[in-house]
Amino acid sequence: MHLLQTIVKKAVELHSVRCVTAHVWEANEEGMEWYKKRNFEILEREEGYYRKLRPQGAFLVRKWIGVGDLLGNGTQQQNGAGGE
């Protein structure tokens, strides 16, 4: 089980969490790819989220938690693409 799966499972058990959100710096292409591979969706772009970075915008991303996330056999593993 990978770190993201472990954290999600614990959050569901302790706090009944149903989704996970994150802000990703708009210039962080590798970071966005990481989230997309894990089935996060882009909700919106927030201007000025990062005051000290240029550009300052961030994407708000969300992943709904499904049974596969809790069992450790989500889409990523089924497609044969593993590794964090």
N, CA, C and O atoms as CSV, one atom per row, in Angstrom:
chain,resi,resn,atom,element,x,y,z
A,1,MET,N,N,0.863,-1.180,0.000
A,1,MET,CA,C,0.000,0.000,0.000
A,1,MET,C,C,0.904,1.236,0.000
A,1,MET,O,O,1.862,1.311,0.769
A,2,HIS,N,N,0.594,2.194,-0.861
A,2,HIS,CA,C,1.387,3.403,-0.980
A,2,HIS,C,C,0.961,4.439,0.062
A,2,HIS,O,O,-0.100,4.313,0.674
A,3,LEU,N,N,1.790,5.457,0.257
A,3,LEU,CA,C,1.557,6.476,1.278
A,3,LEU,C,C,0.198,7.153,1.121
A,3,LEU,O,O,-0.528,7.306,2.102
A,4,LEU,N,N,-0.157,7.562,-0.102
A,4,LEU,CA,C,-1.452,8.224,-0.317
A,4,LEU,C,C,-2.594,7.304,0.103
A,4,LEU,O,O,-3.531,7.751,0.764
A,5,GLN,N,N,-2.531,6.042,-0.265
A,5,GLN,CA,C,-3.584,5.087,0.102
A,5,GLN,C,C,-3.664,4.902,1.611
A,5,GLN,O,O,-4.756,4.801,2.170
A,6,THR,N,N,-2.519,4.857,2.263
A,6,THR,CA,C,-2.488,4.694,3.713
A,6,THR,C,C,-3.142,5.880,4.413
A,6,THR,O,O,-3.934,5.708,5.340
A,7,ILE,N,N,-2.804,7.085,3.961
A,7,ILE,CA,C,-3.376,8.296,4.561
A,7,ILE,C,C,-4.876,8.365,4.317
A,7,ILE,O,O,-5.638,8.694,5.226
A,8,VAL,N,N,-5.304,8.060,3.102
A,8,VAL,CA,C,-6.738,8.102,2.767
A,8,VAL,C,C,-7.505,7.101,3.624
A,8,VAL,O,O,-8.559,7.425,4.171
A,9,LYS,N,N,-6.980,5.894,3.737
A,9,LYS,CA,C,-7.658,4.865,4.534
A,9,LYS,C,C,-7.805,5.312,5.989
A,9,LYS,O,O,-8.869,5.142,6.583
A,10,LYS,N,N,-6.751,5.876,6.560
A,10,LYS,CA,C,-6.795,6.341,7.947
A,10,LYS,C,C,-7.777,7.495,8.111
A,10,LYS,O,O,-8.509,7.548,9.100
A,11,ALA,N,N,-7.801,8.426,7.144
A,11,ALA,CA,C,-8.721,9.569,7.206
A,11,ALA,C,C,-10.174,9.109,7.157
A,11,ALA,O,O,-11.029,9.679,7.835
A,12,VAL,N,N,-10.455,8.087,6.363
A,12,VAL,CA,C,-11.819,7.548,6.290
A,12,VAL,C,C,-12.187,6.883,7.618
A,12,VAL,O,O,-13.279,7.097,8.144
A,13,GLU,N,N,-11.274,6.083,8.149
A,13,GLU,CA,C,-11.546,5.379,9.402
A,13,GLU,C,C,-11.768,6.342,10.567
A,13,GLU,O,O,-12.694,6.158,11.358
A,14,LEU,N,N,-10.927,7.361,10.675
A,14,LEU,CA,C,-10.970,8.252,11.837
A,14,LEU,C,C,-11.960,9.407,11.700
A,14,LEU,O,O,-12.534,9.860,12.690
A,15,HIS,N,N,-12.158,9.882,10.460
A,15,HIS,CA,C,-12.930,11.111,10.278
A,15,HIS,C,C,-14.035,11.010,9.218
A,15,HIS,O,O,-14.659,12.019,8.889
A,16,SER,N,N,-14.285,9.827,8.689
A,16,SER,CA,C,-15.316,9.605,7.664
A,16,SER,C,C,-15.123,10.513,6.435
A,16,SER,O,O,-16.095,10.974,5.836
A,17,VAL,N,N,-13.878,10.755,6.079
A,17,VAL,CA,C,-13.553,11.589,4.917
A,17,VAL,C,C,-14.074,10.913,3.652
A,17,VAL,O,O,-13.958,9.697,3.496
A,18,ARG,N,N,-14.654,11.718,2.742
A,18,ARG,CA,C,-15.199,11.179,1.489
A,18,ARG,C,C,-14.438,11.634,0.250
A,18,ARG,O,O,-14.591,11.053,-0.825
A,19,CYS,N,N,-13.608,12.685,0.401
A,19,CYS,CA,C,-12.785,13.133,-0.711
A,19,CYS,C,C,-11.523,13.791,-0.175
A,19,CYS,O,O,-11.443,14.167,0.994
A,20,VAL,N,N,-10.547,13.918,-1.054
A,20,VAL,CA,C,-9.276,14.546,-0.721
A,20,VAL,C,C,-9.083,15.708,-1.689
A,20,VAL,O,O,-9.316,15.562,-2.888
A,21,THR,N,N,-8.655,16.868,-1.170
A,21,THR,CA,C,-8.373,18.017,-2.022
A,21,THR,C,C,-6.942,18.482,-1.794
A,21,THR,O,O,-6.343,18.206,-0.755
A,22,ALA,N,N,-6.406,19.187,-2.778
A,22,ALA,CA,C,-5.057,19.740,-2.678
A,22,ALA,C,C,-4.953,20.941,-3.596
A,22,ALA,O,O,-5.686,21.054,-4.579
A,23,HIS,N,N,-4.038,21.835,-3.267
A,23,HIS,CA,C,-3.694,22.940,-4.155
A,23,HIS,C,C,-2.372,22.595,-4.828
A,23,HIS,O,O,-1.434,22.145,-4.170
A,24,VAL,N,N,-2.299,22.806,-6.132
A,24,VAL,CA,C,-1.099,22.511,-6.905
A,24,VAL,C,C,-0.683,23.784,-7.632
A,24,VAL,O,O,-1.484,24.377,-8.354
A,25,TRP,N,N,0.549,24.200,-7.448
A,25,TRP,CA,C,1.059,25.387,-8.119
A,25,TRP,C,C,0.886,25.242,-9.622
A,25,TRP,O,O,1.249,24.213,-10.192
A,26,GLU,N,N,0.338,26.259,-10.267
A,26,GLU,CA,C,-0.008,26.173,-11.684
A,26,GLU,C,C,1.179,25.873,-12.593
A,26,GLU,O,O,0.978,25.347,-13.687
A,27,ALA,N,N,2.396,26.183,-12.186
A,27,ALA,CA,C,3.579,25.903,-13.001
A,27,ALA,C,C,4.174,24.521,-12.722
A,27,ALA,O,O,5.162,24.137,-13.349
A,28,ASN,N,N,3.594,23.785,-11.806
A,28,ASN,CA,C,4.110,22.469,-11.421
A,28,ASN,C,C,3.494,21.388,-12.311
A,28,ASN,O,O,2.550,20.707,-11.911
A,29,GLU,N,N,4.032,21.240,-13.506
A,29,GLU,CA,C,3.482,20.271,-14.467
A,29,GLU,C,C,3.633,18.830,-13.986
A,29,GLU,O,O,2.721,18.019,-14.147
A,30,GLU,N,N,4.782,18.515,-13.398
A,30,GLU,CA,C,4.975,17.149,-12.882
A,30,GLU,C,C,3.999,16.842,-11.750
A,30,GLU,O,O,3.466,15.736,-11.660
A,31,GLY,N,N,3.773,17.833,-10.887
A,31,GLY,CA,C,2.816,17.645,-9.799
A,31,GLY,C,C,1.409,17.403,-10.322
A,31,GLY,O,O,0.694,16.538,-9.816
A,32,MET,N,N,1.013,18.163,-11.332
A,32,MET,CA,C,-0.324,17.978,-11.920
A,32,MET,C,C,-0.458,16.590,-12.539
A,32,MET,O,O,-1.502,15.950,-12.412
A,33,GLU,N,N,0.586,16.127,-13.201
A,33,GLU,CA,C,0.544,14.781,-13.782
A,33,GLU,C,C,0.399,13.720,-12.687
A,33,GLU,O,O,-0.326,12.741,-12.861
A,34,TRP,N,N,1.088,13.916,-11.560
A,34,TRP,CA,C,1.000,12.988,-10.438
A,34,TRP,C,C,-0.440,12.870,-9.964
A,34,TRP,O,O,-0.949,11.766,-9.768
A,35,TYR,N,N,-1.099,14.018,-9.779
A,35,TYR,CA,C,-2.492,14.013,-9.320
A,35,TYR,C,C,-3.424,13.416,-10.375
A,35,TYR,O,O,-4.327,12.654,-10.032
A,36,LYS,N,N,-3.223,13.747,-11.643
A,36,LYS,CA,C,-4.076,13.208,-12.707
A,36,LYS,C,C,-3.974,11.689,-12.776
A,36,LYS,O,O,-4.982,11.011,-12.976
A,37,LYS,N,N,-2.775,11.150,-12.614
A,37,LYS,CA,C,-2.586,9.693,-12.649
A,37,LYS,C,C,-3.323,9.004,-11.508
A,37,LYS,O,O,-3.633,7.816,-11.589
A,38,ARG,N,N,-3.601,9.747,-10.456
A,38,ARG,CA,C,-4.296,9.199,-9.294
A,38,ARG,C,C,-5.758,9.610,-9.253
A,38,ARG,O,O,-6.406,9.567,-8.207
A,39,ASN,N,N,-6.266,10.013,-10.424
A,39,ASN,CA,C,-7.690,10.308,-10.633
A,39,ASN,C,C,-8.208,11.533,-9.880
A,39,ASN,O,O,-9.381,11.582,-9.510
A,40,PHE,N,N,-7.349,12.514,-9.654
A,40,PHE,CA,C,-7.808,13.791,-9.118
A,40,PHE,C,C,-8.360,14.597,-10.281
A,40,PHE,O,O,-7.841,14.519,-11.394
A,41,GLU,N,N,-9.400,15.362,-10.033
A,41,GLU,CA,C,-9.982,16.237,-11.045
A,41,GLU,C,C,-9.692,17.693,-10.684
A,41,GLU,O,O,-9.606,18.041,-9.506
A,42,ILE,N,N,-9.543,18.529,-11.692
A,42,ILE,CA,C,-9.327,19.950,-11.447
A,42,ILE,C,C,-10.675,20.601,-11.215
A,42,ILE,O,O,-11.578,20.490,-12.045
A,43,LEU,N,N,-10.812,21.287,-10.074
A,43,LEU,CA,C,-12.055,21.976,-9.745
A,43,LEU,C,C,-12.038,23.428,-10.202
A,43,LEU,O,O,-13.017,23.923,-10.760
A,44,GLU,N,N,-10.919,24.109,-9.962
A,44,GLU,CA,C,-10.821,25.519,-10.324
A,44,GLU,C,C,-9.374,25.972,-10.247
A,44,GLU,O,O,-8.510,25.268,-9.724
A,45,ARG,N,N,-9.130,27.155,-10.777
A,45,ARG,CA,C,-7.826,27.804,-10.676
A,45,ARG,C,C,-7.995,29.012,-9.767
A,45,ARG,O,O,-8.913,29.811,-9.956
A,46,GLU,N,N,-7.119,29.148,-8.787
A,46,GLU,CA,C,-7.182,30.262,-7.843
A,46,GLU,C,C,-5.996,31.191,-8.078
A,46,GLU,O,O,-4.844,30.793,-7.907
A,47,GLU,N,N,-6.282,32.417,-8.465
A,47,GLU,CA,C,-5.242,33.415,-8.682
A,47,GLU,C,C,-4.736,33.917,-7.338
A,47,GLU,O,O,-5.518,34.114,-6.407
A,48,GLY,N,N,-3.417,34.126,-7.238
A,48,GLY,CA,C,-2.826,34.692,-6.033
A,48,GLY,C,C,-2.730,33.756,-4.850
A,48,GLY,O,O,-2.493,34.216,-3.733
A,49,TYR,N,N,-2.904,32.461,-5.050
A,49,TYR,CA,C,-2.842,31.503,-3.930
A,49,TYR,C,C,-1.437,31.462,-3.329
A,49,TYR,O,O,-1.272,31.440,-2.110
A,50,TYR,N,N,-0.429,31.451,-4.199
A,50,TYR,CA,C,0.966,31.459,-3.754
A,50,TYR,C,C,1.524,32.861,-3.947
A,50,TYR,O,O,1.854,33.247,-5.068
A,51,ARG,N,N,1.630,33.611,-2.889
A,51,ARG,CA,C,2.053,35.005,-2.968
A,51,ARG,C,C,3.516,35.174,-3.337
A,51,ARG,O,O,3.872,36.149,-3.998
A,52,LYS,N,N,4.368,34.253,-2.929
A,52,LYS,CA,C,5.800,34.401,-3.155
A,52,LYS,C,C,6.286,33.725,-4.436
A,52,LYS,O,O,7.459,33.859,-4.783
A,53,LEU,N,N,5.445,33.024,-5.128
A,53,LEU,CA,C,5.840,32.338,-6.360
A,53,LEU,C,C,5.338,33.108,-7.576
A,53,LEU,O,O,4.355,33.844,-7.496
A,54,ARG,N,N,6.013,32.933,-8.683
A,54,ARG,CA,C,5.568,33.501,-9.954
A,54,ARG,C,C,5.491,32.370,-10.960
A,54,ARG,O,O,6.502,31.693,-11.142
A,55,PRO,N,N,4.410,32.114,-11.608
A,55,PRO,CA,C,3.112,32.735,-11.399
A,55,PRO,C,C,2.530,32.370,-10.032
A,55,PRO,O,O,2.987,31.425,-9.389
A,56,GLN,N,N,1.532,33.117,-9.599
A,56,GLN,CA,C,0.984,32.965,-8.248
A,56,GLN,C,C,-0.202,32.014,-8.146
A,56,GLN,O,O,-0.636,31.692,-7.040
A,57,GLY,N,N,-0.728,31.566,-9.265
A,57,GLY,CA,C,-1.941,30.758,-9.251
A,57,GLY,C,C,-1.739,29.317,-8.809
A,57,GLY,O,O,-0.627,28.789,-8.810
A,58,ALA,N,N,-2.851,28.701,-8.433
A,58,ALA,CA,C,-2.860,27.294,-8.042
A,58,ALA,C,C,-4.133,26.645,-8.564
A,58,ALA,O,O,-5.173,27.290,-8.694
A,59,PHE,N,N,-4.028,25.361,-8.859
A,59,PHE,CA,C,-5.202,24.575,-9.210
A,59,PHE,C,C,-5.678,23.848,-7.953
A,59,PHE,O,O,-4.878,23.277,-7.212
A,60,LEU,N,N,-6.976,23.879,-7.727
A,60,LEU,CA,C,-7.576,23.093,-6.657
A,60,LEU,C,C,-8.012,21.776,-7.283
A,60,LEU,O,O,-8.799,21.766,-8.230
A,61,VAL,N,N,-7.504,20.665,-6.757
A,61,VAL,CA,C,-7.835,19.346,-7.288
A,61,VAL,C,C,-8.545,18.527,-6.223
A,61,VAL,O,O,-8.362,18.743,-5.025
A,62,ARG,N,N,-9.370,17.570,-6.685
A,62,ARG,CA,C,-10.133,16.736,-5.750
A,62,ARG,C,C,-10.188,15.301,-6.258
A,62,ARG,O,O,-10.247,15.046,-7.461
A,63,LYS,N,N,-10.166,14.381,-5.310
A,63,LYS,CA,C,-10.350,12.954,-5.608
A,63,LYS,C,C,-11.413,12.414,-4.660
A,63,LYS,O,O,-11.271,12.498,-3.440
A,64,TRP,N,N,-12.478,11.858,-5.231
A,64,TRP,CA,C,-13.477,11.183,-4.417
A,64,TRP,C,C,-12.919,9.834,-4.019
A,64,TRP,O,O,-12.281,9.164,-4.831
A,65,ILE,N,N,-13.144,9.432,-2.802
A,65,ILE,CA,C,-12.609,8.178,-2.290
A,65,ILE,C,C,-13.577,7.048,-2.602
A,65,ILE,O,O,-14.761,7.105,-2.269
A,66,GLY,N,N,-13.044,6.026,-3.250
A,66,GLY,CA,C,-13.843,4.861,-3.604
A,66,GLY,C,C,-13.348,3.617,-2.882
A,66,GLY,O,O,-12.347,3.656,-2.167
A,67,VAL,N,N,-14.045,2.538,-3.073
A,67,VAL,CA,C,-13.688,1.273,-2.430
A,67,VAL,C,C,-12.275,0.855,-2.812
A,67,VAL,O,O,-11.527,0.364,-1.967
A,68,GLY,N,N,-11.901,1.045,-4.074
A,68,GLY,CA,C,-10.563,0.674,-4.527
A,68,GLY,C,C,-9.469,1.412,-3.780
A,68,GLY,O,O,-8.393,0.860,-3.551
A,69,ASP,N,N,-9.731,2.655,-3.399
A,69,ASP,CA,C,-8.744,3.424,-2.632
A,69,ASP,C,C,-8.542,2.830,-1.246
A,69,ASP,O,O,-7.440,2.880,-0.700
A,70,LEU,N,N,-9.586,2.276,-0.686
A,70,LEU,CA,C,-9.515,1.702,0.662
A,70,LEU,C,C,-8.903,0.309,0.659
A,70,LEU,O,O,-8.285,-0.104,1.641
A,71,LEU,N,N,-9.072,-0.410,-0.437
A,71,LEU,CA,C,-8.541,-1.760,-0.535
A,71,LEU,C,C,-7.113,-1.790,-1.063
A,71,LEU,O,O,-6.448,-2.825,-1.005
A,72,GLY,N,N,-6.643,-0.663,-1.575
A,72,GLY,CA,C,-5.284,-0.610,-2.102
A,72,GLY,C,C,-5.159,-1.168,-3.497
A,72,GLY,O,O,-4.064,-1.538,-3.922
A,73,ASN,N,N,-6.284,-1.235,-4.232
A,73,ASN,CA,C,-6.227,-1.747,-5.603
A,73,ASN,C,C,-6.952,-0.807,-6.547
A,73,ASN,O,O,-7.809,-1.229,-7.322
A,74,GLY,N,N,-6.603,0.468,-6.476
A,74,GLY,CA,C,-7.247,1.488,-7.305
A,74,GLY,C,C,-6.896,1.354,-8.769
A,74,GLY,O,O,-6.205,0.411,-9.153
A,75,THR,N,N,-7.356,2.275,-9.594
A,75,THR,CA,C,-7.183,2.266,-11.040
A,75,THR,C,C,-5.726,2.163,-11.431
A,75,THR,O,O,-5.393,1.454,-12.381
A,76,GLN,N,N,-4.856,2.847,-10.727
A,76,GLN,CA,C,-3.443,2.863,-11.070
A,76,GLN,C,C,-2.856,1.462,-11.109
A,76,GLN,O,O,-2.150,1.120,-12.058
A,77,GLN,N,N,-3.135,0.638,-10.094
A,77,GLN,CA,C,-2.595,-0.701,-10.055
A,77,GLN,C,C,-3.242,-1.600,-11.101
A,77,GLN,O,O,-2.573,-2.451,-11.687
A,78,GLN,N,N,-4.539,-1.417,-11.338
A,78,GLN,CA,C,-5.233,-2.240,-12.311
A,78,GLN,C,C,-4.685,-2.014,-13.712
A,78,GLN,O,O,-4.690,-2.937,-14.527
A,79,ASN,N,N,-4.216,-0.816,-14.008
A,79,ASN,CA,C,-3.666,-0.501,-15.310
A,79,ASN,C,C,-2.188,-0.871,-15.414
A,79,ASN,O,O,-1.578,-0.715,-16.472
A,80,GLY,N,N,-1.622,-1.356,-14.325
A,80,GLY,CA,C,-0.237,-1.759,-14.342
A,80,GLY,C,C,0.741,-0.612,-14.158
A,80,GLY,O,O,1.947,-0.818,-14.289
A,81,ALA,N,N,0.269,0.575,-13.863
A,81,ALA,CA,C,1.153,1.717,-13.649
A,81,ALA,C,C,1.329,1.903,-12.151
A,81,ALA,O,O,0.428,2.398,-11.474
A,82,GLY,N,N,2.454,1.519,-11.647
A,82,GLY,CA,C,2.665,1.607,-10.209
A,82,GLY,C,C,3.750,2.592,-9.863
A,82,GLY,O,O,4.268,3.297,-10.730
A,83,GLY,N,N,4.087,2.638,-8.610
A,83,GLY,CA,C,5.190,3.466,-8.137
A,83,GLY,C,C,4.805,4.876,-7.821
A,83,GLY,O,O,4.109,5.533,-8.596
A,84,GLU,N,N,5.249,5.338,-6.700
A,84,GLU,CA,C,5.014,6.734,-6.284
A,84,GLU,C,C,6.220,7.538,-6.657
A,84,GLU,O,O,6.260,8.743,-6.408
